[in-house]
Amino acid sequence: MDDSLSSKKSPSEQTLIEAVMKGRITRRRFVQAAVALGMSGTLIGVVLDACGSSSLGSGSGTPVKGGTLTMARSADADNLDPYNTVEDQGIFIDLQIFDRLVRLSADGQSIEPELAKSWQYSSDGKSITFALQSGITFSDGSPLTADDVAFSLNRAFDPNSNWSFLYGPVRSNWPKEGGSVSAVDAQTVKIDLDQPFAPLLAALTTFASSIYPKANYQKWGDKNLTLHPVGTGAYMLESWDPGVQLTLTKNPKYRDAGKVYLDKIVFKVIKDDNARALQLQAKAVDLIDQVSASQISSITSTGDQIFQVKGAQDMFVRFNYKVDPYQDVNVRLALAWAADRQKMATDIFKGYADPGKSLVPASCLFYDGNQDAPGFDLNKAKSYLSQSSKPNGFSDTLLFLGGDSNYNSAMQIWAQDLKQIGINLTLQPTDPAQLGSIVYKSTFSMAGLYFTPDTPDPDEIMGLVDYAIANAIHTYFHDDQLHEMLAQARANLDATSRAQQYSAIQKRINDLAVTINFTSQPRLYAGTPNVHGFQPSHQGRYYFENVWKSS
C-alpha cells in the first residue's frame, strides 16, 4: 500500500482503506463507510484514485437491453442547433443526437475516429484531409455525404457564430457556401488553413463541430432547426416541452444500433438541488446532475451511487470591459485578492474542490498552477483598491447561475469579504439559459459562470483573453501582448515549447486578473444502483451508448 495512505490514520480508517484497496468491499460501500467515519473528502478522493477510478459509481454486471432512463437536471437545454447552443444542458443533448468527424478518447487526452475513418495533415500543416466512413445514415434515413460535412463545418466556422473562436485560422463565407472546408469527393473532406493551427483536431471533437444534413437545415432554417434536429448519433429527439421535459429515443439508423441499450432517455427539469436528490431517493428518477458535495453522505447512505469527474468544472467570474471600473487593473486585482478560495473549497465543496489558480482548467493540457495566481489577502486587496479609480469602493450587481446552491454559497463568501474593503456586491441568481443570452449580448457588468472544457486543449478558454475572438467572447477585454502570445502558441505544433508558452500566458492572465478564478471542482452526478455504464468524460460530458439499467 502507498505510504501516503497508511500514515496518520485512525485504526478504523486504516481498516476501511485496506478493505477497499484489496477489493473486499466495493467503492460505493467504501464511500458510505468513510463518510460515516467522518473521513475527509480529500482523503476519500486519494483512496479512490489509488484504486484506479475517478468515479465512485459502478458499471459492473451483464448489460440489459431496453428500458427508459430518467435524468433530472438543474436546467433545460437552451437550443438543439449546435450553431446556437451555448449552455451545457444543450451541449450534452447535442452530443447524443449528433456525431462529429472525430471524438476524444475515454481519457480525454487523444483523438479517435468518429464519422471520419482517417485523416492526414499536409507537410506544411496548412491543410488536413478526412476520409469518411462509408454507409453512415442520418436518423431521417438520408446518407451522410462530404457535402453535408462541408456545409455543417462552414456554418460552424462562421465568424459570427458563438463558437467560431475554437477554429482559429479557418475561413467561412457563411451564409454563402464555401470557405475553408470543401468536399473533395463524396467520401473525402478537406480543411484548408491560412497557417498551422495546433488545436484544430481537438476543436473538431466539440459539439459545435456536429454534422447534420444540409437539406434539413435548408428545410427549417436558423430559427426552427432547434426543434427539428437530425443527426447520426445514438439517439434522436422524440419530444420537447421547453422548461419541463425533453425525451430522446434510440436512433434505429445508428451505425452501432445493436450496441445501444436504452430505448429512451427522459430529461426532466428540476431546478432545486434538494428536490432532485429527493426524486432520486424516491426512485422517481435514475440520475441527477449538479450534486453538491454536502449531499454525498445522504445520497450514499441510501445505497445510491456518486459519479465523480475530477477537475471538470471551474467556477469563475468574467467582467464586461466596456463597463466602468473594470478596465482598471487595480480594481480587478482588489476583487481577486478578496476571494477566499480555500474557504470555498473546504466549506462548500468539503475538500472535493481546489482553489482556482489559473483560467486554464486543471484537466487541460499545459495547465500550470504555479504562475503567481492571486491568493486571499484583504490588506492587499485594500491596497490595490486604494490605488485604483475607485479608492473609496463602489457598488455593482453580479449575475450568476441560478439554481446552484454551491455557486450561491461561494458568492456569499466573496460578497461578505468584498464588503470589508468597501465593495458592495448585490447577488442576482439568473436562469442559466437567460444568463448565457445576457453574456452573449454583453449586457452585464460581472457574470458568474462555470467553465467545462470541451477539449483537452487550453485554446478554447483563451477566447476570453483574445480581443480578436468575438471581442474576447463578448467581454471586450483587450491586451496586445496576450493576443500575440496566443497567436504564437496556436501556430506551434511542438507540444514541449507550446507548454512553455502557455505557462507564460497563464502568468500574464493572473497578473492582469482578467477573470476571477474561484475553484476547480469535480462534476458530481448521482444515480440509483440500477444505473450502469454511466461514465462522464474528463470534460464533464456524458454519452449514453453504453448505459443500461438493471431491474
N, C-alpha and C positions, 0 to 999 in steps of 0.2 A: 504493500500500500504506500502511496505517496506520503512522505513525511509531513507535508503541509496539511494532510487530513488526519494525522494521528497525534498531533500535539495540541495541548491546551484544550482538550475536550472533556466534558463530563463523562463518567463511565456509561451512562445511558446513551449519550450522543455517540460515543465511540462504538458501542454495540450496534446501534442502528446503522451507522455508516458502514461498518463491516458487513452487515446483513445485505444491504443493497449492492455493495461492491462485489460481493460473492454470489449475487443472484438469488439469495434466499428469500427476498421479498421483492415485489415489483417497485418500479419508480413511483407509481401513484401511491402505493402504501407507504413508501418512504416519506413522501411529501406530507401525507396526512399525519404520520407519527412525528415528523420533525417539527411541524407547526405546533402540534400539541405540546412538545417539549420546550417550545419557545426558541428553537434554533433560528438563527438569523437568516434572512433571505439570501444574503451574500454567501453564507456557508452552504446553504441548500444548493445554490447555483454551482458552486465549486464542486460539490459532490456529484451532481448530475453531469457536469462536464467530464469528470473523471470516469463516469460510467459510459461516456461516449455518445451522449444525446443532448441536444439543445431543446428538446421538447419533453414536457412532463407527461404527455399522453402516450397511449399505446396503440399500435396498429396491428396487433397480433391476431391470429385466427385465420380460418378459411373464408375467403370473400364470399358474400352472398349477393346475388343479383336482384335488382328490383327495389321498390320502395320509394318513399318520399322523405327527404331530409328537410327539416325546417330550421332556418337560422334567423335569430333575432339580432338585428343590427341597430346601431345608435342613430343612423340616418339613412335616408333613401338614396338611390342613385340620382345623380344630378342630370345625367344625359347618357344615352347609349349610342351616340355617334362619336367615335374616337376623336374626331377633329374638334368636337366641342366639349368632350368630357374633361372635367377639372378635378373633382373630388375623388378620394379613394373609393368611396362606396360605388361610384360609377365605374371607376377603373377596374375594380375587382369583378364587376359583372362583364365588362368588355372582354376581360381575359377568358371568360367561359364561352363567349359567343364567337369570338374571332381568333384566328391564328395570325402568325407573323412569319416572315421568311426564316428567322432564326429565333431560338429561345435560350434562356440561361440554363446552365446545368443545375443539378439539385443543390450543389454547394454554393451556387451564385458566383462562381469565380471563372467560368469559361463559357464559351458559346457552342451551342449544339444546333443541328439542322431541325427545321420545323416544316414549313412549306418548301423551302429550298433543300435540295439534297446535297449540294456542294457549292462552293464559292471560291473565287480566285482574284487576288489583287494583281494589278498591273505592276510592272517592275518599278515604276516611279511613284507608286502609291496613290495615283490620281484617279483610279477607276477600280471598280470591283464588279465582277460578273457572277450572277447567280444562276445555277441550273435548277429548275423547278422539279419537284416530284410529279410523276405522271399519275393520272387517274383521280385527282382530287376534285371533289364537287362541293359547291356551296349547299347550305341547308335548303335552298329552294330548288335544288336539282341541277342548276346550271354549272358547267365546268369551269374550274379555275384556269385562267389564261394569263399570259405575260402582260396582256393589255390591262387586265384588272389590277395586277400588281403595280404597274407603272402609274395607272390612274390614282390608285389609293395613296401611293407614296408621294407623287407630285402634289396631291392635295395636302398631305401631311406636312410637306416641306414648304407650304405657303408661308412667306414671311409674316403674314398677319395672323397665323394660327396660334393657339395657346402654347403649342409645344415645338414650334419651329426652332427654338434655341437649342434643341437636342442635336440638331443635324449639321451645324457648322457650315462649311463651305459648299453647300449644295444649292442648286438653283431651281426655282419653280416659277412657271408662268401663270399659275393659278389666278383667276378662274379659267384661263385658257389652258389647253392641253400642252404638254411638252415641258421640258426642263431638264433637270439632271438625270432623271430616270427614263429609260427607253426600253421598249420591247425589241430585243434582237431577233427573236422568232417566237413561236407560240409557247416555247418552254424555257426561254432564256431572257433574263433581265439584266441590264447594265446600269450602274450608277456612276456618273462622271462627277469629279470634284475639281475645284479650282486649285486645290493644294491638298497634300495628305492630311487626313483627319483621324487621329488615333481613336476617338470614342465612337466611331461610326457603327461598328458591329454591335456594340453594347446598346446604342440608341435604337437600333433596329429590333431589339428584343422587347421594347416597351409597348404598352397598349396603344400608344399614339401611332405606331407603325403597323397597326392592324390592317388586314387585307379584306376587301369586300367587293362585290360585283359593281362594275361601272354602271351596268344597266339599272341596278336597284337605286343607286344614287340619282341617276337621271330621272327615274320614276318619281322619287319622293322629294328630292332636293334638300337643302340645308335645314329647313325648319322641321320637316317631318321624318327625316331619316332616323331620328332618335326613337320613334315609335315603331319603326319597321326595320330593325337591324337584321342583316343576313350575313352569316359568316361561315367558316369551315370548322369552327370549334366543336367541342364535345356536346355543347348544349345550345338551345335556341330559345328565344323569347316566346312564352305562351300567353302571358297576360301581365298587365302592369296597372295597378291602381296607385298613382303617384302619392307618396306620403304615407301609404298604408302597406302595400304588399306587392312584390314582384315575383313571378313564377317562371322558372326555366324548365324546359322539358328536354329529354335526350334527343340529340340530333341523329335521325336514322341514316343520314348521309355521311356521318363522320367516318373518316378513314379507318379508325380503330373502334367502331361502334360496339363490337363484341367484347371489348375490354372495359367499357364504361358500365359501372354497376348500377348507379341510382337512376330511377326513371324520371324523377322530378326533384327540383330544389326550390323551396319556397323561402323568400327573404322577407321577413316581417320587420317593420319599423317600430322599434320600442326605444324611445329616446332616453329614458331614465335608466341609469346603471343598475340600481337595485331592482327595478321592475324586470329587467332582463334576467338577472340572477334568479329571481323568484320563479319566472317562467321556466328556467332550466331545472330548478329544483322540483317543480311540479311536473316535469317531463312534458310540458306543453310545447317545448322547442328542443331541438337536438344540439344546437350550437349557439353560442353568443360571442359577440365581439366586444372590444374595449373593456375588458375585465380590469379592474383596478387591483393593485397588489393587496390592498386591505381586504379584498373579497376572497382571496385564495383559501384561507383557512376554512371559512364557512362552506365554500364550494366543494373542497376536497373532503370535508368531514361527512358529507352525504354520499360519498362514493363517486362523485363526478370528477372529470379529469381536466387538467390545465394544459394548454398548448402554449409554449413559450418560444418566441423568436428574438434572440438577443440582438441588441443594437439596431433594431429595425425601425425605430421611431424617435425622432429628435424634436424636442419642444423648443420653439424659438419665436422671437418677435421681429417682424420687419417694420421698417419705417417708410413713410411717404416723404421723399426728399424734396417735394415741392411745398411741404408744409413747414412753417416755422415752429420750433427752432432746430429741426433735425438735420439741417445742413451743417450744424455746429458740432464738430467732433468732440468738443469738451462736454457738451450736453449728452451725447451718446455714451461717452466714457463714464460720466456720472451715473447714468442709468445702468450701465453694465456692471460697475463696481458695487452697486446697491442690490445686486441679485444674490441671495444666499442659496446657491445651487446645491451645496451639501445638505442643507436643511430640507430642501425639496426632495432630494434623492433619498434621504433617510426617513423623513417623517411621512411623506406621501407615498413613495414607492417601496418603502420597507426594505431598503437595501438592494432592490432589483435594478435600480437606475444608477447611473454615474453622472457626476457633474459635467455639464457641457463644456468642452474645451476647444471646439472647432466647429465651423459651419459644415465641414465635411463629416458625414456620419462615420462612426467608428467601424461600421460594417463595410465601408467602401475601401477600394484600393487607395493607397497613398495617404491615408489618414495619419495625422501627426498631432498628437495631443501635447506636445512639448514646445509649442510656439507662442509662449507668453500670453496665454489666454487670461482675460480679466478674472480676478477672484472676487471675494466678498470682503470689503473694507469700507465702512461708511465714512470714515475720516477721509480716505482717498476720494470717495465719491463726492463728498462736500468740497474738497479741494478743486476737483475738476469743474464742479458746478460754479464755484466762485470765480473761475477763470473764463466762464462762458458768457454768452449773450443774455443768459437768464440767471444772474448771480443770486437773485432772491427767490428762485424757484418759479414754478408755473403749474398750471393745471391742464389736463387733457383726458381724453377718453380712449381706452383700449378696447377694441373689439377682439373677442377670442371665441374659440369653438364652444358653442353651447351644448348642453347635454353630456359634458365630460367633467366628472367630479374631480379627477386628477388635475385637469387644467385649471379649473376654478380654484382649487386649493393652492396651487403653485402661484397663481396670480394674486391671491390674497396675501401670501407671504411677501411677494415682491412689493405690492402696494403699501403694506404696512412699513416696510423698510424705506421705501421712497418718501413716505410722509415725514420720516425723521430728518431728511435732508431738504425738505421744502417742496417736494413734488407731489401734487395731489392727483392721483390716478382714479378715474371713475371706470369701473369694470363693467363691460357690457357683453354678456354671453350672446352669441349670434348663431343662428342656424347655419350649419356648415355649408350648405349649398348657397345660401344668401351671402355668406362671408366670402366665398370664392368669387362670386359675381362682383362684390364690392371691391375686392382686391384687384380684379381684372380691370375695373373701371377707374382705379386709383382714387376712389372716393373715401379714403381713410387717412387717419394720422398714424396710428400704430395698429398692427394686426397680429394677433397671436395664433399661430398655426403649428401643425406638426409637419415634419418632412419625412417621408418614407422613400428611400432611394429605389427607383425602378430599375437601375442598372448598378453594377459594381463600380462603374467609372464615376469619379467625382465631378465630371464636367456638367452633369445635369443640374446640380445645385449652384454651379458657378454662374448661371444666368443672373442670379440675384446681385452679382457684383460686376457685371459687364454691361455697360450702357449700350453696347451695340446689339444686345439681345432683348428685344421688346422693351426697351427703356429700363433695362435691369429688372425684367419681369414686373413692370408696372410700378416700380418704386422710384424710378428716376435718379437712382444713385449714379454718380459719375466720378471715375478716377482713371486718368490716362495710364498710370503705371500698372494698375491691375489689368486693364484692358490689354496692354502689350504683353504682360506676363502670361496671361491666359492664352493669347494668340500663339505664343511660342510653345506653350505646353500642348496645345491641341494639335500642332503640326509635328510634334515629336513622337516618332514611332518607337523610340528606345525607352523601355519601362524604367530602367535604373535612373537615367538622368531626368526622366519625367517625374519620378518620385521626389527628387531634389527640388525640382521646380515647384511642385505642389506644397512642399514644406515652406518655401519662401512665400508662396501665395497665401497660405493659411496664417503666417505671421502678419502679413500686411492687413489681412481682413481683421485679425484680432486687434492690431494697433489702431485701426480706424473704427473699431466697434461698429462695423457695417450692419450687423444684426446682433441681437442679444440671444445667446445660446444658453438655455437653461439646463436641460437634462438630456441624456441619451438613455432611453429605456427600451425594454423589450415590448413587442406587441404581445398581449396576453389574450388568448381565447379560452373558452371553456366548453366542454361537451359532456354529454352523457356517456356512460360506459359502453353504450351500444354503437358509438361512432368509431370507425376505424379508418386508418389511412389518411387522416387529415394532417397534412404536413406543410404548414405555411413556409414559404421560402425565406431566405435571408433578407430579402427586400420587403417582407411582410405580406407578400401576395399569396393568394391561395387558389389552388385548382381543385376540381372535384372528380377528375377522371378516375382516380384510384381510391376514392372514398366510398365506403359501404357501411351498411347498418346491420347489426345482428339483432335477432329477436329477443 
